[in-house]
């Protein structure tokens, strides 16, 4: 095993342990530990290109989630919207997004809708 491979495996285990620490309060079974480790960084990616692509997509998704959480926190902290209204608006936007995806998969054309907009 090369030093780079060893370092990479150590990083993967560290990411898995972070998942375990954030989600559990007790001992894990062997299968639960394997799932946590695989969630952090899947072992089935065979080439450097697959691994690099996976990591880049994971980072992009985490950044998108972070940005959305910050946006939501700022909106709620500003006092300009009540929590109950925020939840209703969010649920309506998600419902509309789901309908657009379903219609697009079925060949519908809803180009008049913009992202996150409820009509």
N, CA and C atoms as an extended XYZ file, in Angstrom:
357
Properties=species:S:1:pos:R:3:atomname:S:1:resname:S:1:resid:I:1 pbc="F F F"
N         0.859       -1.172        0.000 N   UNK     1
C         0.000        0.000        0.000 CA  UNK     1
C         0.905        1.235        0.000 C   UNK     1
N         0.596        2.175       -0.882 N   UNK     2
C         1.409        3.389       -0.962 CA  UNK     2
C         1.024        4.349        0.151 C   UNK     2
N         1.881        5.307        0.379 N   UNK     3
C         1.611        6.323        1.402 CA  UNK     3
C         0.359        7.125        1.043 C   UNK     3
N         0.200        7.429       -0.239 N   UNK     4
C        -0.982        8.185       -0.680 CA  UNK     4
C        -2.263        7.395       -0.431 C   UNK     4
N        -2.235        6.083       -0.712 N   UNK     5
C        -3.403        5.242       -0.477 CA  UNK     5
C        -3.726        5.177        1.006 C   UNK     5
N        -2.705        5.021        1.815 N   UNK     6
C        -2.888        4.965        3.264 CA  UNK     6
C        -3.483        6.273        3.787 C   UNK     6
N        -2.980        7.386        3.313 N   UNK     7
C        -3.492        8.694        3.723 CA  UNK     7
C        -4.951        8.856        3.300 C   UNK     7
N        -5.242        8.413        2.081 N   UNK     8
C        -6.611        8.514        1.573 CA  UNK     8
C        -7.557        7.667        2.409 C   UNK     8
N        -7.182        6.428        2.729 N   UNK     9
C        -8.028        5.569        3.549 CA  UNK     9
C        -8.234        6.158        4.935 C   UNK     9
N        -7.200        6.739        5.487 N   UNK    10
C        -7.312        7.381        6.794 CA  UNK    10
C        -8.312        8.536        6.753 C   UNK    10
N        -8.255        9.316        5.692 N   UNK    11
C        -9.203       10.418        5.512 CA  UNK    11
C       -10.626        9.883        5.386 C   UNK    11
N       -10.807        8.838        4.606 N   UNK    12
C       -12.132        8.244        4.421 CA  UNK    12
C       -12.687        7.750        5.755 C   UNK    12
N       -11.858        7.079        6.546 N   UNK    13
C       -12.310        6.611        7.865 CA  UNK    13
C       -12.638        7.776        8.785 C   UNK    13
N       -11.843        8.829        8.709 N   UNK    14
C       -12.102       10.012        9.526 CA  UNK    14
C       -13.451       10.634        9.182 C   UNK    14
N       -13.768       10.708        7.890 N   UNK    15
C       -15.069       11.223        7.470 CA  UNK    15
C       -16.190       10.320        7.982 C   UNK    15
N       -15.977        9.020        7.912 N   UNK    16
C       -16.970        8.073        8.417 CA  UNK    16
C       -17.176        8.213        9.905 C   UNK    16
N       -16.096        8.396       10.651 N   UNK    17
C       -16.205        8.572       12.100 CA  UNK    17
C       -16.961        9.861       12.418 C   UNK    17
N       -16.770       10.906       11.628 N   UNK    18
C       -17.544       12.143       11.821 CA  UNK    18
C       -19.033       11.867       11.683 C   UNK    18
N       -19.417       11.045       10.716 N   UNK    19
C       -20.822       10.695       10.533 CA  UNK    19
C       -21.327        9.910       11.735 C   UNK    19
N       -20.542        8.965       12.193 N   UNK    20
C       -20.929        8.174       13.370 CA  UNK    20
C       -21.126        9.095       14.572 C   UNK    20
N       -20.190        9.982       14.810 N   UNK    21
C       -20.268       10.876       15.970 CA  UNK    21
C       -21.450       11.822       15.900 C   UNK    21
N       -21.848       12.211       14.710 N   UNK    22
C       -22.955       13.155       14.592 CA  UNK    22
C       -24.316       12.478       14.679 C   UNK    22
N       -24.348       11.152       14.563 N   UNK    23
C       -25.641       10.477       14.455 CA  UNK    23
C       -25.911        9.424       15.521 C   UNK    23
N       -24.936        9.082       16.334 N   UNK    24
C       -25.160        7.987       17.279 CA  UNK    24
C       -24.826        8.395       18.701 C   UNK    24
N       -25.382        7.640       19.619 N   UNK    25
C       -25.144        7.885       21.037 CA  UNK    25
C       -24.653        6.627       21.747 C   UNK    25
N       -24.403        5.586       20.996 N   UNK    26
C       -23.982        4.339       21.620 CA  UNK    26
C       -23.136        3.524       20.686 C   UNK    26
N       -22.976        2.270       21.049 N   UNK    27
C       -22.162        1.363       20.249 CA  UNK    27
C       -22.854        1.048       18.926 C   UNK    27
N       -22.045        0.813       17.908 N   UNK    28
C       -22.556        0.467       16.580 CA  UNK    28
C       -22.299       -1.001       16.297 C   UNK    28
N       -23.197       -1.572       15.531 N   UNK    29
C       -22.933       -2.917       15.021 CA  UNK    29
C       -21.933       -2.793       13.876 C   UNK    29
N       -21.390       -3.897       13.455 N   UNK    30
C       -20.430       -3.880       12.345 CA  UNK    30
C       -21.077       -3.347       11.074 C   UNK    30
N       -22.323       -3.749       10.810 N   UNK    31
C       -22.992       -3.293        9.591 CA  UNK    31
C       -23.294       -1.794        9.647 C   UNK    31
N       -23.626       -1.272       10.825 N   UNK    32
C       -23.866        0.166       10.956 CA  UNK    32
C       -22.582        0.956       10.737 C   UNK    32
N       -21.474        0.440       11.242 N   UNK    33
C       -20.186        1.103       11.031 CA  UNK    33
C       -19.817        1.097        9.549 C   UNK    33
N       -20.013       -0.020        8.875 N   UNK    34
C       -19.730       -0.092        7.432 CA  UNK    34
C       -20.582        0.907        6.663 C   UNK    34
N       -21.856        1.032        7.043 N   UNK    35
C       -22.736        1.986        6.374 CA  UNK    35
C       -22.253        3.417        6.585 C   UNK    35
N       -21.864        3.745        7.813 N   UNK    36
C       -21.376        5.101        8.094 CA  UNK    36
C       -20.114        5.398        7.295 C   UNK    36
N       -19.202        4.448        7.241 N   UNK    37
C       -17.969        4.658        6.485 CA  UNK    37
C       -18.245        4.790        4.991 C   UNK    37
N       -19.157        3.973        4.475 N   UNK    38
C       -19.500        4.035        3.053 CA  UNK    38
C       -20.259        5.313        2.713 C   UNK    38
N       -21.021        5.836        3.663 N   UNK    39
C       -21.756        7.081        3.438 CA  UNK    39
C       -20.793        8.240        3.249 C   UNK    39
N       -19.722        8.237        4.004 N   UNK    40
C       -18.739        9.317        3.899 CA  UNK    40
C       -18.005        9.280        2.578 C   UNK    40
N       -17.586        8.101        2.168 N   UNK    41
C       -16.809        7.958        0.945 CA  UNK    41
C       -16.942        6.515        0.468 C   UNK    41
N       -17.752        6.269       -0.546 N   UNK    42
C       -18.007        4.900       -0.990 CA  UNK    42
C       -16.736        4.176       -1.423 C   UNK    42
N       -16.661        2.899       -1.052 N   UNK    43
C       -15.485        2.101       -1.399 CA  UNK    43
C       -15.568        1.542       -2.815 C   UNK    43
N       -16.731        1.560       -3.440 N   UNK    44
C       -16.919        0.942       -4.744 CA  UNK    44
C       -16.459        1.771       -5.922 C   UNK    44
N       -15.890        2.923       -5.686 N   UNK    45
C       -15.410        3.746       -6.794 CA  UNK    45
C       -14.017        3.265       -7.167 C   UNK    45
N       -13.872        2.815       -8.401 N   UNK    46
C       -12.674        2.059       -8.781 CA  UNK    46
C       -11.534        2.884       -9.347 C   UNK    46
N       -11.840        4.017       -9.938 N   UNK    47
C       -10.763        4.783      -10.567 CA  UNK    47
C       -10.605        6.132       -9.879 C   UNK    47
N        -9.454        6.737      -10.098 N   UNK    48
C        -9.219        8.071       -9.548 CA  UNK    48
C       -10.253        9.055      -10.082 C   UNK    48
N       -10.607        8.910      -11.356 N   UNK    49
C       -11.578        9.821      -11.974 CA  UNK    49
C       -12.949        9.685      -11.317 C   UNK    49
N       -13.375        8.435      -11.032 N   UNK    50
C       -14.662        8.230      -10.352 CA  UNK    50
C       -14.644        8.848       -8.969 C   UNK    50
N       -13.558        8.627       -8.236 N   UNK    51
C       -13.446        9.168       -6.877 CA  UNK    51
C       -13.430       10.692       -6.908 C   UNK    51
N       -12.660       11.251       -7.811 N   UNK    52
C       -12.566       12.714       -7.926 CA  UNK    52
C       -13.939       13.306       -8.266 C   UNK    52
N       -14.629       12.689       -9.200 N   UNK    53
C       -15.955       13.162       -9.594 CA  UNK    53
C       -16.929       13.088       -8.420 C   UNK    53
N       -16.891       11.968       -7.697 N   UNK    54
C       -17.777       11.816       -6.536 CA  UNK    54
C       -17.510       12.906       -5.493 C   UNK    54
N       -16.242       13.121       -5.184 N   UNK    55
C       -15.879       14.121       -4.171 CA  UNK    55
C       -16.292       15.514       -4.622 C   UNK    55
N       -16.085       15.844       -5.886 N   UNK    56
C       -16.462       17.162       -6.392 CA  UNK    56
C       -17.974       17.367       -6.324 C   UNK    56
N       -18.735       16.328       -6.693 N   UNK    57
C       -20.202       16.439       -6.619 CA  UNK    57
C       -20.682       16.538       -5.177 C   UNK    57
N       -20.038       15.806       -4.289 N   UNK    58
C       -20.419       15.856       -2.873 CA  UNK    58
C       -20.138       17.239       -2.289 C   UNK    58
N       -18.991       17.803       -2.602 N   UNK    59
C       -18.659       19.146       -2.121 CA  UNK    59
C       -19.652       20.162       -2.668 C   UNK    59
N       -19.995       20.063       -3.949 N   UNK    60
C       -20.954       20.997       -4.556 CA  UNK    60
C       -22.314       20.884       -3.872 C   UNK    60
N       -22.761       19.658       -3.588 N   UNK    61
C       -24.049       19.463       -2.923 CA  UNK    61
C       -24.016       20.012       -1.506 C   UNK    61
N       -22.912       19.809       -0.793 N   UNK    62
C       -22.801       20.326        0.572 CA  UNK    62
C       -22.783       21.849        0.579 C   UNK    62
N       -22.127       22.452       -0.401 N   UNK    63
C       -22.114       23.914       -0.489 CA  UNK    63
C       -23.520       24.449       -0.778 C   UNK    63
N       -24.232       23.773       -1.670 N   UNK    64
C       -25.595       24.189       -1.996 CA  UNK    64
C       -26.486       24.113       -0.754 C   UNK    64
N       -26.358       23.031       -0.008 N   UNK    65
C       -27.125       22.879        1.226 CA  UNK    65
C       -26.745       23.967        2.231 C   UNK    65
N       -25.444       24.212        2.403 N   UNK    66
C       -24.986       25.256        3.323 CA  UNK    66
C       -25.557       26.618        2.942 C   UNK    66
N       -25.481       26.954        1.664 N   UNK    67
C       -25.977       28.246        1.201 CA  UNK    67
C       -27.472       28.385        1.457 C   UNK    67
N       -28.231       27.311        1.227 N   UNK    68
C       -29.670       27.358        1.461 CA  UNK    68
C       -29.977       27.511        2.949 C   UNK    68
N       -29.241       26.808        3.796 N   UNK    69
C       -29.452       26.923        5.244 CA  UNK    69
C       -29.144       28.339        5.728 C   UNK    69
N       -28.047       28.923        5.241 N   UNK    70
C       -27.721       30.298        5.609 CA  UNK    70
C       -28.796       31.270        5.126 C   UNK    70
N       -29.271       31.075        3.918 N   UNK    71
C       -30.320       31.935        3.372 CA  UNK    71
C       -31.586       31.844        4.221 C   UNK    71
N       -31.975       30.623        4.569 N   UNK    72
C       -33.158       30.431        5.402 CA  UNK    72
C       -32.965       31.058        6.782 C   UNK    72
N       -31.783       30.875        7.362 N   UNK    73
C       -31.512       31.437        8.685 CA  UNK    73
C       -31.580       32.963        8.657 C   UNK    73
N       -31.013       33.569        7.608 N   UNK    74
C       -31.068       35.032        7.496 CA  UNK    74
C       -32.504       35.512        7.351 C   UNK    74
N       -33.284       34.808        6.541 N   UNK    75
C       -34.671       35.188        6.327 CA  UNK    75
C       -35.455       35.117        7.650 C   UNK    75
N       -35.265       34.059        8.396 N   UNK    76
C       -35.980       33.889        9.659 CA  UNK    76
C       -35.476       34.867       10.722 C   UNK    76
N       -34.176       35.117       10.744 N   UNK    77
C       -33.601       36.007       11.753 CA  UNK    77
C       -33.951       37.470       11.502 C   UNK    77
N       -34.289       37.817       10.276 N   UNK    78
C       -34.580       39.215        9.956 CA  UNK    78
C       -35.882       39.688       10.590 C   UNK    78
N       -36.742       38.749       10.943 N   UNK    79
C       -38.017       39.119       11.545 CA  UNK    79
C       -39.057       39.539       10.518 C   UNK    79
N       -38.704       39.487        9.251 N   UNK    80
C       -39.618       39.916        8.204 CA  UNK    80
C       -40.667       38.880        7.839 C   UNK    80
N       -40.500       37.670        8.329 N   UNK    81
C       -41.450       36.620        8.017 CA  UNK    81
C       -41.628       35.763        9.273 C   UNK    81
N       -42.868       35.405        9.536 N   UNK    82
C       -43.141       34.525       10.672 CA  UNK    82
C       -42.744       33.097       10.293 C   UNK    82
N       -42.374       32.321       11.290 N   UNK    83
C       -41.950       30.949       11.043 CA  UNK    83
C       -43.044       30.159       10.336 C   UNK    83
N       -44.277       30.305       10.778 N   UNK    84
C       -45.374       29.546       10.171 CA  UNK    84
C       -45.532       29.901        8.692 C   UNK    84
N       -45.388       31.170        8.339 N   UNK    85
C       -45.488       31.579        6.938 CA  UNK    85
C       -44.304       31.063        6.132 C   UNK    85
N       -43.126       31.077        6.744 N   UNK    86
C       -41.925       30.553        6.092 CA  UNK    86
C       -42.129       29.090        5.725 C   UNK    86
N       -42.657       28.301        6.653 N   UNK    87
C       -42.878       26.872        6.416 CA  UNK    87
C       -43.919       26.676        5.306 C   UNK    87
N       -44.984       27.459        5.333 N   UNK    88
C       -46.000       27.345        4.282 CA  UNK    88
C       -45.417       27.700        2.916 C   UNK    88
N       -44.630       28.766        2.865 N   UNK    89
C       -44.001       29.165        1.600 CA  UNK    89
C       -43.049       28.080        1.104 C   UNK    89
N       -42.269       27.529        2.014 N   UNK    90
C       -41.298       26.489        1.648 CA  UNK    90
C       -42.023       25.242        1.146 C   UNK    90
N       -43.088       24.840        1.836 N   UNK    91
C       -43.844       23.656        1.423 CA  UNK    91
C       -44.480       23.884        0.048 C   UNK    91
N       -45.009       25.076       -0.192 N   UNK    92
C       -45.601       25.383       -1.492 CA  UNK    92
C       -44.574       25.351       -2.601 C   UNK    92
N       -43.377       25.853       -2.334 N   UNK    93
C       -42.316       25.847       -3.339 CA  UNK    93
C       -41.879       24.419       -3.642 C   UNK    93
N       -41.760       23.593       -2.615 N   UNK    94
C       -41.366       22.194       -2.825 CA  UNK    94
C       -42.444       21.434       -3.590 C   UNK    94
N       -43.705       21.700       -3.279 N   UNK    95
C       -44.802       21.040       -3.980 CA  UNK    95
C       -44.780       21.418       -5.458 C   UNK    95
N       -44.613       22.701       -5.737 N   UNK    96
C       -44.563       23.156       -7.131 CA  UNK    96
C       -43.361       22.555       -7.854 C   UNK    96
N       -42.226       22.468       -7.176 N   UNK    97
C       -41.026       21.883       -7.787 CA  UNK    97
C       -41.268       20.412       -8.125 C   UNK    97
N       -41.889       19.688       -7.211 N   UNK    98
C       -42.193       18.279       -7.449 CA  UNK    98
C       -43.145       18.100       -8.611 C   UNK    98
N       -44.139       18.972       -8.707 N   UNK    99
C       -45.087       18.895       -9.823 CA  UNK    99
C       -44.387       19.176      -11.147 C   UNK    99
N       -43.484       20.159      -11.165 N   UNK   100
C       -42.751       20.473      -12.395 CA  UNK   100
C       -41.886       19.285      -12.816 C   UNK   100
N       -41.211       18.658      -11.851 N   UNK   101
C       -40.366       17.516      -12.179 CA  UNK   101
C       -41.202       16.365      -12.721 C   UNK   101
N       -42.350       16.116      -12.095 N   UNK   102
C       -43.231       15.043      -12.550 CA  UNK   102
C       -43.733       15.330      -13.954 C   UNK   102
N       -44.160       16.557      -14.203 N   UNK   103
C       -44.662       16.921      -15.525 CA  UNK   103
C       -43.562       16.885      -16.577 C   UNK   103
N       -42.362       17.292      -16.215 N   UNK   104
C       -41.245       17.234      -17.159 CA  UNK   104
C       -40.901       15.802      -17.509 C   UNK   104
N       -40.989       14.910      -16.530 N   UNK   105
C       -40.713       13.496      -16.797 CA  UNK   105
C       -41.789       12.893      -17.688 C   UNK   105
N       -43.004       13.448      -17.628 N   UNK   106
C       -44.099       12.948      -18.436 CA  UNK   106
C       -44.228       13.716      -19.747 C   UNK   106
N       -43.304       14.623      -19.995 N   UNK   107
C       -43.293       15.349      -21.258 CA  UNK   107
C       -44.057       16.665      -21.224 C   UNK   107
N       -44.506       17.088      -20.055 N   UNK   108
C       -45.223       18.360      -19.951 CA  UNK   108
C       -44.274       19.521      -20.118 C   UNK   108
N       -44.791       20.654      -20.549 N   UNK   109
C       -43.976       21.843      -20.725 CA  UNK   109
C       -44.492       22.924      -19.792 C   UNK   109
N       -43.702       23.241      -18.798 N   UNK   110
C       -44.074       24.263      -17.839 CA  UNK   110
C       -42.995       25.328      -17.792 C   UNK   110
N       -42.617       25.807      -18.949 N   UNK   111
C       -41.505       26.763      -19.035 CA  UNK   111
C       -41.879       28.102      -18.421 C   UNK   111
N       -43.148       28.361      -18.167 N   UNK   112
C       -43.548       29.624      -17.551 CA  UNK   112
C       -43.270       29.690      -16.074 C   UNK   112
N       -42.868       28.579      -15.477 N   UNK   113
C       -42.550       28.554      -14.061 CA  UNK   113
C       -41.067       28.763      -13.891 C   UNK   113
N       -40.718       29.605      -12.920 N   UNK   114
C       -39.308       29.759      -12.603 CA  UNK   114
C       -39.025       29.046      -11.291 C   UNK   114
N       -37.760       28.751      -11.063 N   UNK   115
C       -37.356       27.970       -9.906 CA  UNK   115
C       -37.831       28.604       -8.604 C   UNK   115
N       -38.504       27.807       -7.785 N   UNK   116
C       -38.926       28.256       -6.462 CA  UNK   116
C       -40.170       29.111       -6.458 C   UNK   116
N       -40.774       29.340       -7.581 N   UNK   117
C       -41.929       30.209       -7.663 CA  UNK   117
C       -43.216       29.368       -7.607 C   UNK   117
N       -44.173       29.839       -6.815 N   UNK   118
C       -45.447       29.138       -6.681 CA  UNK   118
C       -46.523       30.006       -7.303 C   UNK   118
N       -47.359       29.393       -8.146 N   UNK   119
C       -48.460       30.141       -8.761 CA  UNK   119
C       -49.752       29.485       -8.444 C   UNK   119
